[in-house]
């Protein structure tokens, strides 16, 4: 085995673990929930002419997510009904996916935007 490669692997694993320990998960969760709220507000605004006439029905339901570093928390899930079709925003693609930026740091300090499904 290549000892340089072994050292690289160990160094990267240690760096990821240390960075994940420093993440303020409550802050990351709250920031992500804020982005989700903004997405829903923009969607409601965009679809207003259809929802006002009843052509599109928009509703929400609370779902519970459970994440390794945060625990359980509730999030609103948007549901759109257009005729016979129902479109559900997959809020299950949640915070952990957002925070998986370079070296495991995402959110406000990473390079990944909040997930849009």
C-alpha positions in Angstrom: 0.0 0.0 0.0 1.0 3.6 -0.6 1.7 5.2 2.7 1.0 8.7 1.2 -2.4 7.6 0.2 -3.1 6.0 3.6 -2.1 9.3 5.2 -4.3 11.3 2.8 -7.4 9.0 3.7 -6.8 9.4 7.4 -6.3 13.1 7.2 -9.5 13.6 5.2 -11.6 11.4 7.5 -10.3 13.3 10.6 -11.0 16.7 8.9 -14.6 15.7 8.1 -15.3 14.4 11.6 -13.8 17.6 13.2 -15.8 19.9 10.9 -19.1 18.1 11.5 -18.6 18.4 15.3 -18.3 22.2 14.9 -21.5 22.6 13.0 -24.3 24.4 14.9 -27.0 22.0 13.9 -29.9 24.0 15.4 -28.8 27.0 13.4 -28.4 25.0 10.2 -31.9 23.5 10.7 -33.5 26.9 11.3 -31.7 28.4 8.3 -32.9 25.5 6.1 -36.5 25.8 7.4 -36.3 29.6 6.6 -35.3 28.8 3.0 -38.0 26.2 2.7 -40.6 28.8 4.0 -39.3 31.3 1.4 -39.6 28.6 -1.4 -43.2 28.0 -0.4 -44.0 31.7 -0.2 -42.6 32.2 -3.7 -44.5 29.2 -5.0 -47.7 30.5 -3.5 -47.1 33.9 -5.1 -46.3 32.4 -8.5 -49.4 30.2 -8.5 -51.8 32.8 -7.0 -53.9 33.4 -10.1 -54.5 29.6 -10.3 -55.2 29.0 -6.6 -57.5 32.1 -6.4 -59.7 30.6 -9.1 -59.5 27.1 -7.7 -57.7 25.7 -10.7 -54.9 24.6 -8.4 -55.5 23.5 -4.9 -52.6 24.2 -2.5 -52.3 22.6 1.0 -49.8 21.7 3.6 -49.2 18.8 6.0 -46.8 18.5 8.8 -44.3 15.7 8.5 -41.6 14.6 10.9 -38.0 14.3 9.9 -35.4 12.5 11.9 -31.7 13.3 11.3 -28.6 11.8 12.9 -27.1 15.1 14.1 -30.3 17.0 14.8 -32.9 14.5 16.0 -36.6 14.7 15.1 -38.3 17.9 14.0 -41.4 18.9 12.1 -41.5 20.4 8.7 -44.3 21.6 6.4 -44.8 19.7 3.2 -46.5 21.5 0.3 -49.1 19.6 -1.7 -50.4 20.9 -5.1 -53.4 19.4 -6.7 -53.9 20.2 -10.4 -56.9 18.3 -11.8 -56.2 14.6 -11.1 -52.5 15.2 -10.5 -51.0 15.7 -7.1 -47.6 17.1 -6.6 -45.9 16.8 -3.3 -42.7 18.7 -2.4 -40.3 16.1 -1.1 -39.2 17.8 2.1 -37.6 14.4 3.0 -34.5 15.7 1.0 -33.6 17.6 4.0 -30.8 19.3 5.9 -28.2 16.6 5.9 -28.2 16.5 2.1 -27.8 20.3 2.1 -24.9 20.2 4.5 -22.9 17.7 2.5 -20.8 20.3 0.8 -17.0 20.2 0.4 -15.5 18.7 3.6 -19.0 18.3 5.0 -19.7 22.0 5.6 -22.7 23.3 3.9 -25.5 25.6 4.8 -24.5 29.2 5.1 -20.8 28.4 4.8 -20.9 25.7 2.1 -21.4 25.8 -1.6 -24.7 23.9 -1.8 -28.0 25.6 -2.1 -31.1 24.2 -0.3 -32.6 21.2 -2.0 -35.4 21.8 -4.4 -37.4 18.7 -5.3 
